[in-house]
Amino acid sequence: MNLLDTIAIVLERSGEPLHATEITRRLLTQRRWSSNSKAPQVSVRTTLARDIRVRQASSRFQRTGAGIFALGAWGLPDQSARPAAPSALPDIASSRKLARPPQTLERAMGVRPRR
């Protein structure tokens, strides 16, 4: 049985979405998976994220929050798509001219202006 199969079993038994750290804790305490890694929760999180990214709608899993995963069969709202943030910086190109006079540009580059 691979890691994704064991994660599915843990989520099915929990009946609710779990954070990757909690999934890892349950995998290790139930002896369903072993890892020599110093941060096994990273392996669990990246494995789930990769499966969701690669398989998309056909994945058994879905992200329901930051680091929180659920079974796709539960039909919970998907939180993997983040809303586009409005730009915090104003469009300065349209508000003022950015062109430098040629002499200033040449001086900044250390080139003597031609006459």
C-alpha positions in Angstrom: 0.0 0.0 0.0 1.4 3.4 -0.9 1.4 6.7 1.0 -1.7 8.0 -0.8 -3.7 4.9 0.0 -2.8 5.1 3.7 -3.7 8.8 3.8 -7.1 8.0 2.3 -7.7 5.4 5.1 -6.7 7.9 7.8 -9.0 10.6 6.3 -11.9 8.1 5.9 -11.6 7.0 9.5 -11.5 10.6 10.8 -14.6 11.7 8.9 -13.3 15.3 8.7 -10.6 17.3 7.0 -7.2 17.1 8.7 -4.1 19.2 8.7 -1.0 17.5 7.1 0.7 17.4 10.5 -2.3 15.6 12.1 -2.5 13.2 9.1 1.2 12.5 9.7 0.8 12.0 13.4 -2.0 9.5 12.8 -0.1 7.6 10.1 2.9 7.2 12.4 1.0 6.3 15.6 -1.2 3.8 13.8 2.0 2.4 12.2 0.6 2.7 8.7 3.7 4.5 7.5 7.3 5.0 8.6 9.7 7.7 7.7 13.3 8.5 8.6 12.8 12.1 7.7 13.2 14.9 10.2 10.0 16.5 8.9 7.7 13.7 7.7 4.7 16.1 7.6 6.5 17.8 4.7 6.5 14.5 2.8 2.8 14.0 3.5 1.9 17.6 2.5 3.9 17.6 -0.7 2.6 14.2 -1.7 -1.0 15.4 -1.3 -0.3 18.7 -3.0 1.4 16.9 -6.0 -1.5 14.5 -6.3 -4.0 17.3 -6.4 -2.0 19.3 -8.8 -1.3 16.4 -11.2 -4.6 14.6 -11.2 -6.8 17.7 -10.6 -10.4 16.7 -10.6 -9.6 13.0 -10.7 -7.6 13.2 -7.4 -9.1 11.4 -4.4 -8.1 14.4 -2.3 -8.9 18.1 -2.1 -7.4 21.0 -0.3 -9.9 22.7 2.1 -7.6 25.2 3.7 -3.9 26.0 4.2 -2.3 22.6 4.7 -5.7 21.0 5.4 -6.8 18.1 3.2 -10.0 16.1 2.8 -11.4 13.3 0.6 -12.8 14.6 -2.6 -15.8 12.4 -2.3 -17.0 14.5 0.6 -17.7 17.3 -1.8 -16.5 20.1 0.5 -15.8 23.6 -0.9 -12.4 23.7 -2.6 -9.9 26.2 -1.3 -7.0 25.5 -3.6 -7.7 28.5 -5.9 -6.7 31.7 -4.2 -8.6 34.9 -5.2 -6.5 37.4 -7.2 -5.2 40.1 -4.9 -5.6 43.6 -6.1 -2.4 45.3 -6.9 -1.1 47.3 -3.9 1.0 49.5 -6.2 -0.5 52.2 -8.3 0.2 52.2 -12.0 2.9 54.8 -12.0 3.6 54.5 -15.7 0.3 56.0 -16.6 0.5 58.7 -13.8 3.8 60.2 -14.8 6.5 60.1 -17.4 9.3 57.8 -16.6 11.6 58.7 -19.5 14.9 60.3 -18.5 16.6 62.9 -20.5 19.5 61.4 -22.6 22.2 63.3 -20.8 21.1 62.0 -17.4 21.0 58.4 -18.7 24.5 58.7 -20.2 25.8 60.3 -17.1 24.3 57.5 -14.9 26.0 54.9 -17.1 29.4 56.8 -17.0 29.4 57.6 -20.7 30.3 61.0 -21.9 27.5 62.7 -23.9 28.1 63.1 -27.6 28.1 66.6 -29.0 
